[in-house]
Amino acid sequence: MSLRSVYERAPIAVQNLMATGYGLRELRRRHTGDFRGLTDQLGVQQWWTEERLAADQLTRLRSMLTFCGTRVPHYRDLFASLGFDPRDLRDLGDLALLPVLDKEEVRTAPERFRPVEPRDATVAQTTGGTTGTPLSYWATLDAVQFNYATYESRSREWAGVRLGDRTASLHGQPIVPLGQERGPWWRHNLAFRQLYLSVYHLNQTTVPAYIGALERFDPEVVVGYTSAVHRLARHLVETGDLGRIRPRAVMVSSECLLPAARADMELAFGCPVHDAYSLGELVAYVSECPHGELHVSTEYGVVELAERDGRTEIVATGLINEGMPLLRYRTGDVADAAAPGPSLCGRGLPRMGSIEGRLDDVVRTPEGATVGPAPMSLAFQRVPHLRRAQVVQDSTDELLVRLEPGEGFGPEDQDFLDGELRLRLGPSLRLRYELVDELPRTSGGKERLVVSSLGTEDPSASEQQ
């Protein structure tokens, strides 16, 4: 029996203990060793001048390119074919001598992006972003720690949040079994002082219970998917219960933060909302400072804004993960360049304009729940022989699931996916599957995970092509 099966069959009190055990393990992995030294150094470097940060980034880039050219099969062959020598790198513009890397190229041959022996200890991960395209990747333990040090020094500290603050989380882990029809729809991770609320059980019927749980928990910070936190905020605004939950900060990510949603959340919770952008592949980190500006962490990765089909796409080169380096990686996400001029906060970190991300629609269930693209993408991540997926919704009763199968895809893969989708969408929504040779794209060449004709919750949202 798998650990997940044991968890789902256990009493709620035991599930809370298991969640706390997971938290203790993660605390050791993330925060031991030189974690405090990393956060302190990143805190100092944010105030460096633009010129000093650029010089530091160039040094880090040369080091990563040299590692790739000598240890990573894909880049060793690529550099040889191009006659590219990292020692000749003069500035960041020379990165354009390398081709842009598509996710599909990594997905079809992931081992070629891993260093040859000897390898450092790594953690296996899976990400699908918001495209529904699963990608396996490996991260060194040092990269994992650097990632959380960046989160601590460039997101939490900027939001006025400290380690150990009571945290209410609304992310995509299925911490509450789908078959549970009665509350509570949350679990406690005492190691993190965390109340983890299920985004899959959040709907019009259950939202008052969620608000009550948050009021009792009295979080100092609320973090999670934008759509889930916004749903709670809308309920507070509509009912006039604006004083019930008063965290010091709200921190959202993984989905596009629209101005109307930000306004709702700031009104409902009475505190600033902080946005952030990163990828599971550990290639870029962008976070919002107290002055509302988005800053790129130059130690983490090199971010380029490249024109593609008339839009400005984020192309990123990771600098922290030697477990699976990705150079000039096409993220599929769209952003605007920052307005010219110095930053309002005085930090030397480069700025970015608004991040459009993938403004996908949400899936609506007969029970009244809405599931955004970030939690939806988790359903497809662990399907081993699936290339791409897309869901199409024209009614709240049925969902068309288009699958672009890879080699070896069979009925057992579809059955596994069906279980993953049921975990997130509930039992009532009919699922109709269609195998296709290639998923359709929008007129702008964009791959969309969710295509819906039912509209969006945010009146300011419009379909992005």
N, C-alpha and C positions, 0 to 999 in steps of 0.2 A: 504494500500500500504506500502511495507517495505521501510526502510530507503535507502536500496540499490537501489530499483526501483526509488525512488525520486531522488537519486543522478544521476542515469544513464539518467534520462529524463531532468535533469536540464541543463541550459546553462553552458558553460565552466566557465564563471566568477563565477557563483554560486557554481560550483564544486570546484573551488579554495577556495572559502570561507568555504565550508563544510570541505575540507581537512585541512584548517587552524584551524577550530573549533575542529576537531579531535586532531590536534597537541596541542592545548591549554589544552585540557582535559588530554592528555598523559603527558604533561609537569608537570601538577599538581600532577598526580599520581606517576610519576617516581622521581621527583626531589624536592619535598617538604619535610618537616620534617628533618630527620637526614641524608639526602642524602650526603651533603657535608662532614659531619663527617665520614660517611662510606667510601667515596672515599679517604679522607685524611688518615684514619686508614689503608686501604688496601695499599695505597701508602707507608706507613711506613713499614708495615709487609712484603712487597716484599723483603726487605733488611735484614730480620731476617736470622739467621743461619738455616741450614737444621734441626738441632736438635730442635731448638725452634719452628719452623713451625710444625714439626712432633708432638711435645708435644701438641701444640695448636690444631692440627687436631684431635688427640686422644681424647682430652677433648670434642671437638665438636661432635665427633662420639659417645662417651658414652652418651652424652645428647640426641642425636637423637635416639639412640637405646632404651634408657629408655623411651622416649616419645612414640616410636612405640610399645614397649612391654606393655604399660599401656593404650594407647588411640586408637590404630589402630587394628581393629578386625583381619585382616590377620596375622599380626605379633604377636599379643597376643596369637593366637592359635598356630602359628608356634613355638614361643619360648617355649610354654608349652610342645609341643610335643617333642622338642629337649632337653628339660631341660636346655635351654640357658638363662643365667642371664647376662644382660649387665654390671652389677657391677663387674663381673669376667673378663671383657675384659682387657687383659694385653698389647696388642699391635695390630697394624693393621692386622697382620697375623691371628688373631683370627676371623676376618671376614669370613675366609674360613669355619668356622663351620656352616655358613648359606648357604643354597642352592642358586644357581644363579637363578635370576628371569627373565622369558621370558615375552616379551610384550603381548603375547596372554593371559597369565594368568591375567595380569592387565586389558586387554581390555574386557575380558568376565565378570569380576566382579569388576568394578572400585570402587564401594561403599565400598568394604571391605578394600580398601587401604586409605580410608578417616578416620580421627579421629572421635570418637564418640562425642556427645555433651558434653560441649559447643564447638562450632567451631568458629575459628576466621573468619573474613570476607575474602572471597576468590574470585578469578577471574576465571571463566570457560574458558578453552582453548582447542584447538584441534591441534594435531600434527600427521603427518604421516612420518616424517623424509624423507628418500629417498626410503623407502620400499613400499610406497603406502598403508600401513596398518594403518587405522585411529585409533587414541587413544585419548580419552577424559581424561583430567586431570584438577586439580584445583590447583591454586597457591595462597598463602596468599599475601596480599598487601605488607607485609614486604619482602617476597621472591622476588616479582617483583622489588621492589626498590633495593634490594641487587644485583639482576641480572644486573640492569643498572649501579649500582655503580661499579661493577666488570668490565663491558664493558667500563666505563669511565676511570677507573684507570689502567686497565690491557690491554686495546686495544687502545682506542683513545689517551691516554697520551703517550703510548709507540710509537705510530705512529706520535707523534708531533701534534695532533689535539686537539682543545679546544672546549668546549661547545659554540655554537653560530657561529662556522665556517660555511661558505656556503657549503652545502652538496648536491651532486648529488647522488641519490639513484636509484638502479636498483634491486628491489626485486619483490616478487610474488603477491602483492596485485593488483587486477584488477582495477586500478585507472582510466583507460581510457576504456569506453564502447566498447565491441567488434564490434558493428555495425558501429562505427565511421571509415569511410573509408579515411578521410582526416585528416591531422594534425591540431593542435598539438597533439602529442602522449605522453604528459607529463602534469603534474599539479604542482601547487605551494602550499607548506605548509609554510606559512610565519612565523608561530610560531617556526618552526625548521630551518628557512632560508634554506629550502629544495626544490630542484627541483626533483620531483619523476617521473621517466621515465618508461613507460610501457615496460616490457620485452616481452609481447605477441605481440606487434606490431613491434618489432625490426627485420628487415630482410634486404636483400640486397638492396631493393628499398628504404627503409626508413632510412637506416643508415646515409646517408649524412645529413638528417634533424636533426637527433639526435646529430650529431657532431656539427652542426650549433647552436643548442640550448645550448649545453654544452659550446661552445665558448662564446656565449653571457652571459651565467650565470656565467662563470668564477669560477668554484667551487674550494674551498680550499681543499676539500677531495672528492673522489669518492668512494662510498661503494656499494656493491651489490653481486649478484650471480656471481661466477667465470666465467661461460660461457658467460653471458651477457656483463660483462666488457671486457672480452677477445675479443668478437666480435667487439666492438668499437675499441679496440687496434689494431686488425688485419687490420681494414680499414685504420687507421692512418698510420700504417707501410706500407701497400701496396700502398697508395696514396702519401706517402712521406710527409704528413702533420704533422710532428713530433712536431712542435712548437705551434700548435693551442690551445691545452688544457694543462695547466700546474698546476695541483694541487700539494699540498705539500705531499700528501700521497694517496695511493689506498689501500682500505681495503676490502678483499673478504672473503667469507665464504659460507657454505651450499653445496659446491661441491668441489671435489678434485682439488687442485691446482698443476698442472703439471709443471715441470721446463720450458718447452717451452712456456707455457702460461705466466708464471711469466716474462720470458725474453721479450716476446712481450709487456706486459703491462709496464714494466719498461722502455723499449725503447720508446714506444708510448707516455707515460705521463711524462717521465723524472723525476721520483721520485720512492722511494721504494714502494714495494708491501708487505702488511702485511696480513698474514693468521690467521684464528681463527677457533676454533671448539667448538661448544656447542650444547645442545639439548633443545628442547622446554620443555621437562620434568624436566628441572632444576636439573640435576644430575652431570654435569661436565662442566668445563670451561677451555679451553686451548688457549693460545694466543702467538703471536710471538713478541719477544722483539726486540729492535733496532739492536741487533747483529745477528738476524736471527734464534734464538733458540726458540723452543716451550716450554712454561712453563705451568705447571698445577697449577691452583689456589686451594691451599689446604683448604682454608676456605669454598670454594664452594662445594667441593665433594671429595670423595676418588676414585681415578682411579686405577684400576688393569688392567694389561695386561695378559689375560688368553689364554692359548693355546686351540685352537678349530679347528679340522680338518686340523692340520698342519699350522695354521695361528694364529696370535696374535690379539685377539679381545679385544676391550675396554669394561670392565665391570665397572660400576660406581655406587657409593652410594652417593645420594644427602644429603647435610648437611644444606641446607638453607630453604627448603620448608616443613613446617608441614601441609600444606593443602592436600598433597598427597605424603607422603614419599615413596621413592623407594630405596630398599637396594639390592646391588649386581645386578643391572639392566643390562641385556644383550643388548648392544646398536646395535649390528650387524655391527659395524664399526671396521676397522682394522688399527692398527698402529704399528710402530717399536719402540723398546726401544731406549733410547738415548745412544750414545757412552759414555763409562766410562770417568770420569774426571770431574773437576769443570766446572761450566758454564763460558762462555766468558764474560758475563755481570756482574758477581759477585752477582746475585740474588740467594737467598737460595731456591727459589721455585723449586721443582723437574722438570726435563726436560723430554721431550718426543721426540722420533725421528719423522720421517715423518708420517703424517696421510694419509693413503690410502683412507679411507672412502669407499664409494661404487662407484667404477669407472664405473657407468652405461653409456650406450650410450645415445645419444640425439634423440629426435623425430624431424623429418624434415617435413615441410609442403610444399605444392605445390607452395606457395608464396615465398619460399626460406628462411623462418624463421627456426631457430633451438631452440627447447625448451628442457632444461636440466631436470634432474630428480627432482631437488628441486621444481621448479614451477609446474612440472607435478604432484608431490605428493599432492599439494594443491587442485587439482581437486577432490581427493578421500576423503579428510579429513571430509567433512560434510555429507557424505552419511551414514545415520544412521544404515542401516542393512547390510553393506558390511564388510566382514572379511578381504579379501586381494584382490589385483588387480595387474595385469601385462599387459603391452602393448608390442606388437610385431610388428615390422615394417620391411617389405621386399621391399617396394616400397614407393615412395613419394606420391602416390595417395591414399593409404589405410593403416589403422591401425587396427590391431586385438586387441581388449580389452578383456582380460580374467578376469572373475570375480569369486571370491570364495564367494558366498553369505552366509550371516548369517541368523539366524532365523528371519522370517518376511520380507525378501527381496522380493520385488514385482516390477511390471512394473513402479510404480511411482518413485521408487528408481533409476531405470535405466534411466528414463526420466530426473530426477534431475541431475544424473551424466552426461548425454549427454549434458545438458546445461552447466555444469561446464567445460567439456572438450572443447566444442565449444568456450567458453569464452577465452580459452588459445590457442587453435589450429586453430581457424578460421573456415570458412564455407566450404572450398573446400575439405579438407581431409575426405575421406570416413571412417566411423567408423563401424566396424563389431564386434558385441558382442558375447562372448562365455561363458556360465556358466560352471564351472568346479568344481569337488569335492575338488580338492586340486591343488594349483599352482605348476608347476614344479620348481625344484631347479637346480642349476649348479652342476657340479661334486664335488665341494667343499662344497655342502650343503648350498650355499648362495641363498637368495631370491633377485631377481633383479626386479626392477620396470620396466625398459626399456630394451628390448632385440631387437637389431637392426642388420641387415646384411648390412647396408648402410655405415658402417665405421664411423670414428670420424674426427673431424676437426683438431685435434692435431696429427701430424705424429708420435709423440713420444708415443702416447697412444697405449696400446695393451689390448686385452680382458683379464680381471681378473677373473679367476675361483676360 
